[in-house]
Amino acid sequence: MLGGWEWVIILIIVILIFGVGRIGKLGSEMGKGIRAFREGLQGDEPDDDAPKTKPNKDSDSD
């Protein structure tokens, strides 16, 4: 199991390799991907909060 200092050293090495700008950009892209994935999962389920369609008034006037 990695302790606190090991994580700090790994973080410093990652920052040195990729740079702060690329890490922020990478995190942003990952966040967008996760958000799109969640929206895709929610799109498969029936939406109970969707407004129901109202009956057409013209068809009821017979």
C-alpha positions as CSV (number, residue, x, y, z in Angstrom):
1,M,0.0,0.0,0.0
2,L,1.3,3.4,-0.9
3,G,1.8,5.9,1.9
4,G,1.6,9.7,1.8
5,W,5.1,10.4,0.7
6,E,5.0,7.9,-2.1
7,W,1.9,9.7,-3.6
8,V,3.7,13.0,-3.3
9,I,6.7,11.7,-5.2
10,I,4.5,10.1,-7.9
11,L,2.6,13.4,-8.2
12,I,5.8,15.4,-8.6
13,I,7.1,13.0,-11.3
14,V,3.8,13.2,-13.2
15,I,3.9,17.0,-13.1
16,L,7.5,17.1,-14.3
17,I,6.7,14.7,-17.2
18,F,3.4,16.2,-18.4
19,G,3.4,19.7,-17.1
20,V,0.6,21.5,-15.2
21,G,-1.2,22.7,-18.3
22,R,-1.6,19.3,-19.9
23,I,-2.7,17.7,-16.6
24,G,-5.5,20.3,-16.3
25,K,-6.5,19.7,-19.9
26,L,-6.4,16.0,-19.4
27,G,-8.6,16.2,-16.3
28,S,-11.1,18.4,-18.1
29,E,-11.4,16.0,-21.0
30,M,-11.9,13.1,-18.6
31,G,-14.6,15.0,-16.8
32,K,-16.4,15.7,-20.1
33,G,-16.1,12.0,-21.0
34,I,-17.5,10.9,-17.7
35,R,-20.4,13.4,-17.9
36,A,-21.3,12.2,-21.4
37,F,-21.2,8.6,-20.2
38,R,-23.6,9.3,-17.4
39,E,-25.9,11.2,-19.7
40,G,-25.8,8.2,-22.1
41,L,-26.8,5.9,-19.3
42,Q,-29.6,8.1,-18.2
43,G,-30.9,8.4,-21.7
44,D,-31.7,4.6,-21.8
45,E,-34.0,4.8,-18.8
46,P,-37.6,6.0,-19.2
47,D,-37.8,9.6,-18.1
48,D,-40.6,10.0,-15.5
49,D,-40.0,13.7,-15.2
50,A,-40.7,14.4,-18.9
51,P,-43.9,16.4,-19.5
52,K,-46.7,14.3,-20.7
53,T,-48.3,15.2,-24.1
54,K,-51.7,16.8,-23.8
55,P,-54.5,15.4,-25.9
56,N,-55.3,17.4,-29.1
57,K,-58.2,19.7,-28.5
58,D,-59.4,19.4,-32.1
59,S,-60.0,15.7,-31.9
60,D,-62.2,16.1,-28.8
61,S,-64.7,18.5,-30.4
62,D,-66.7,15.8,-32.3
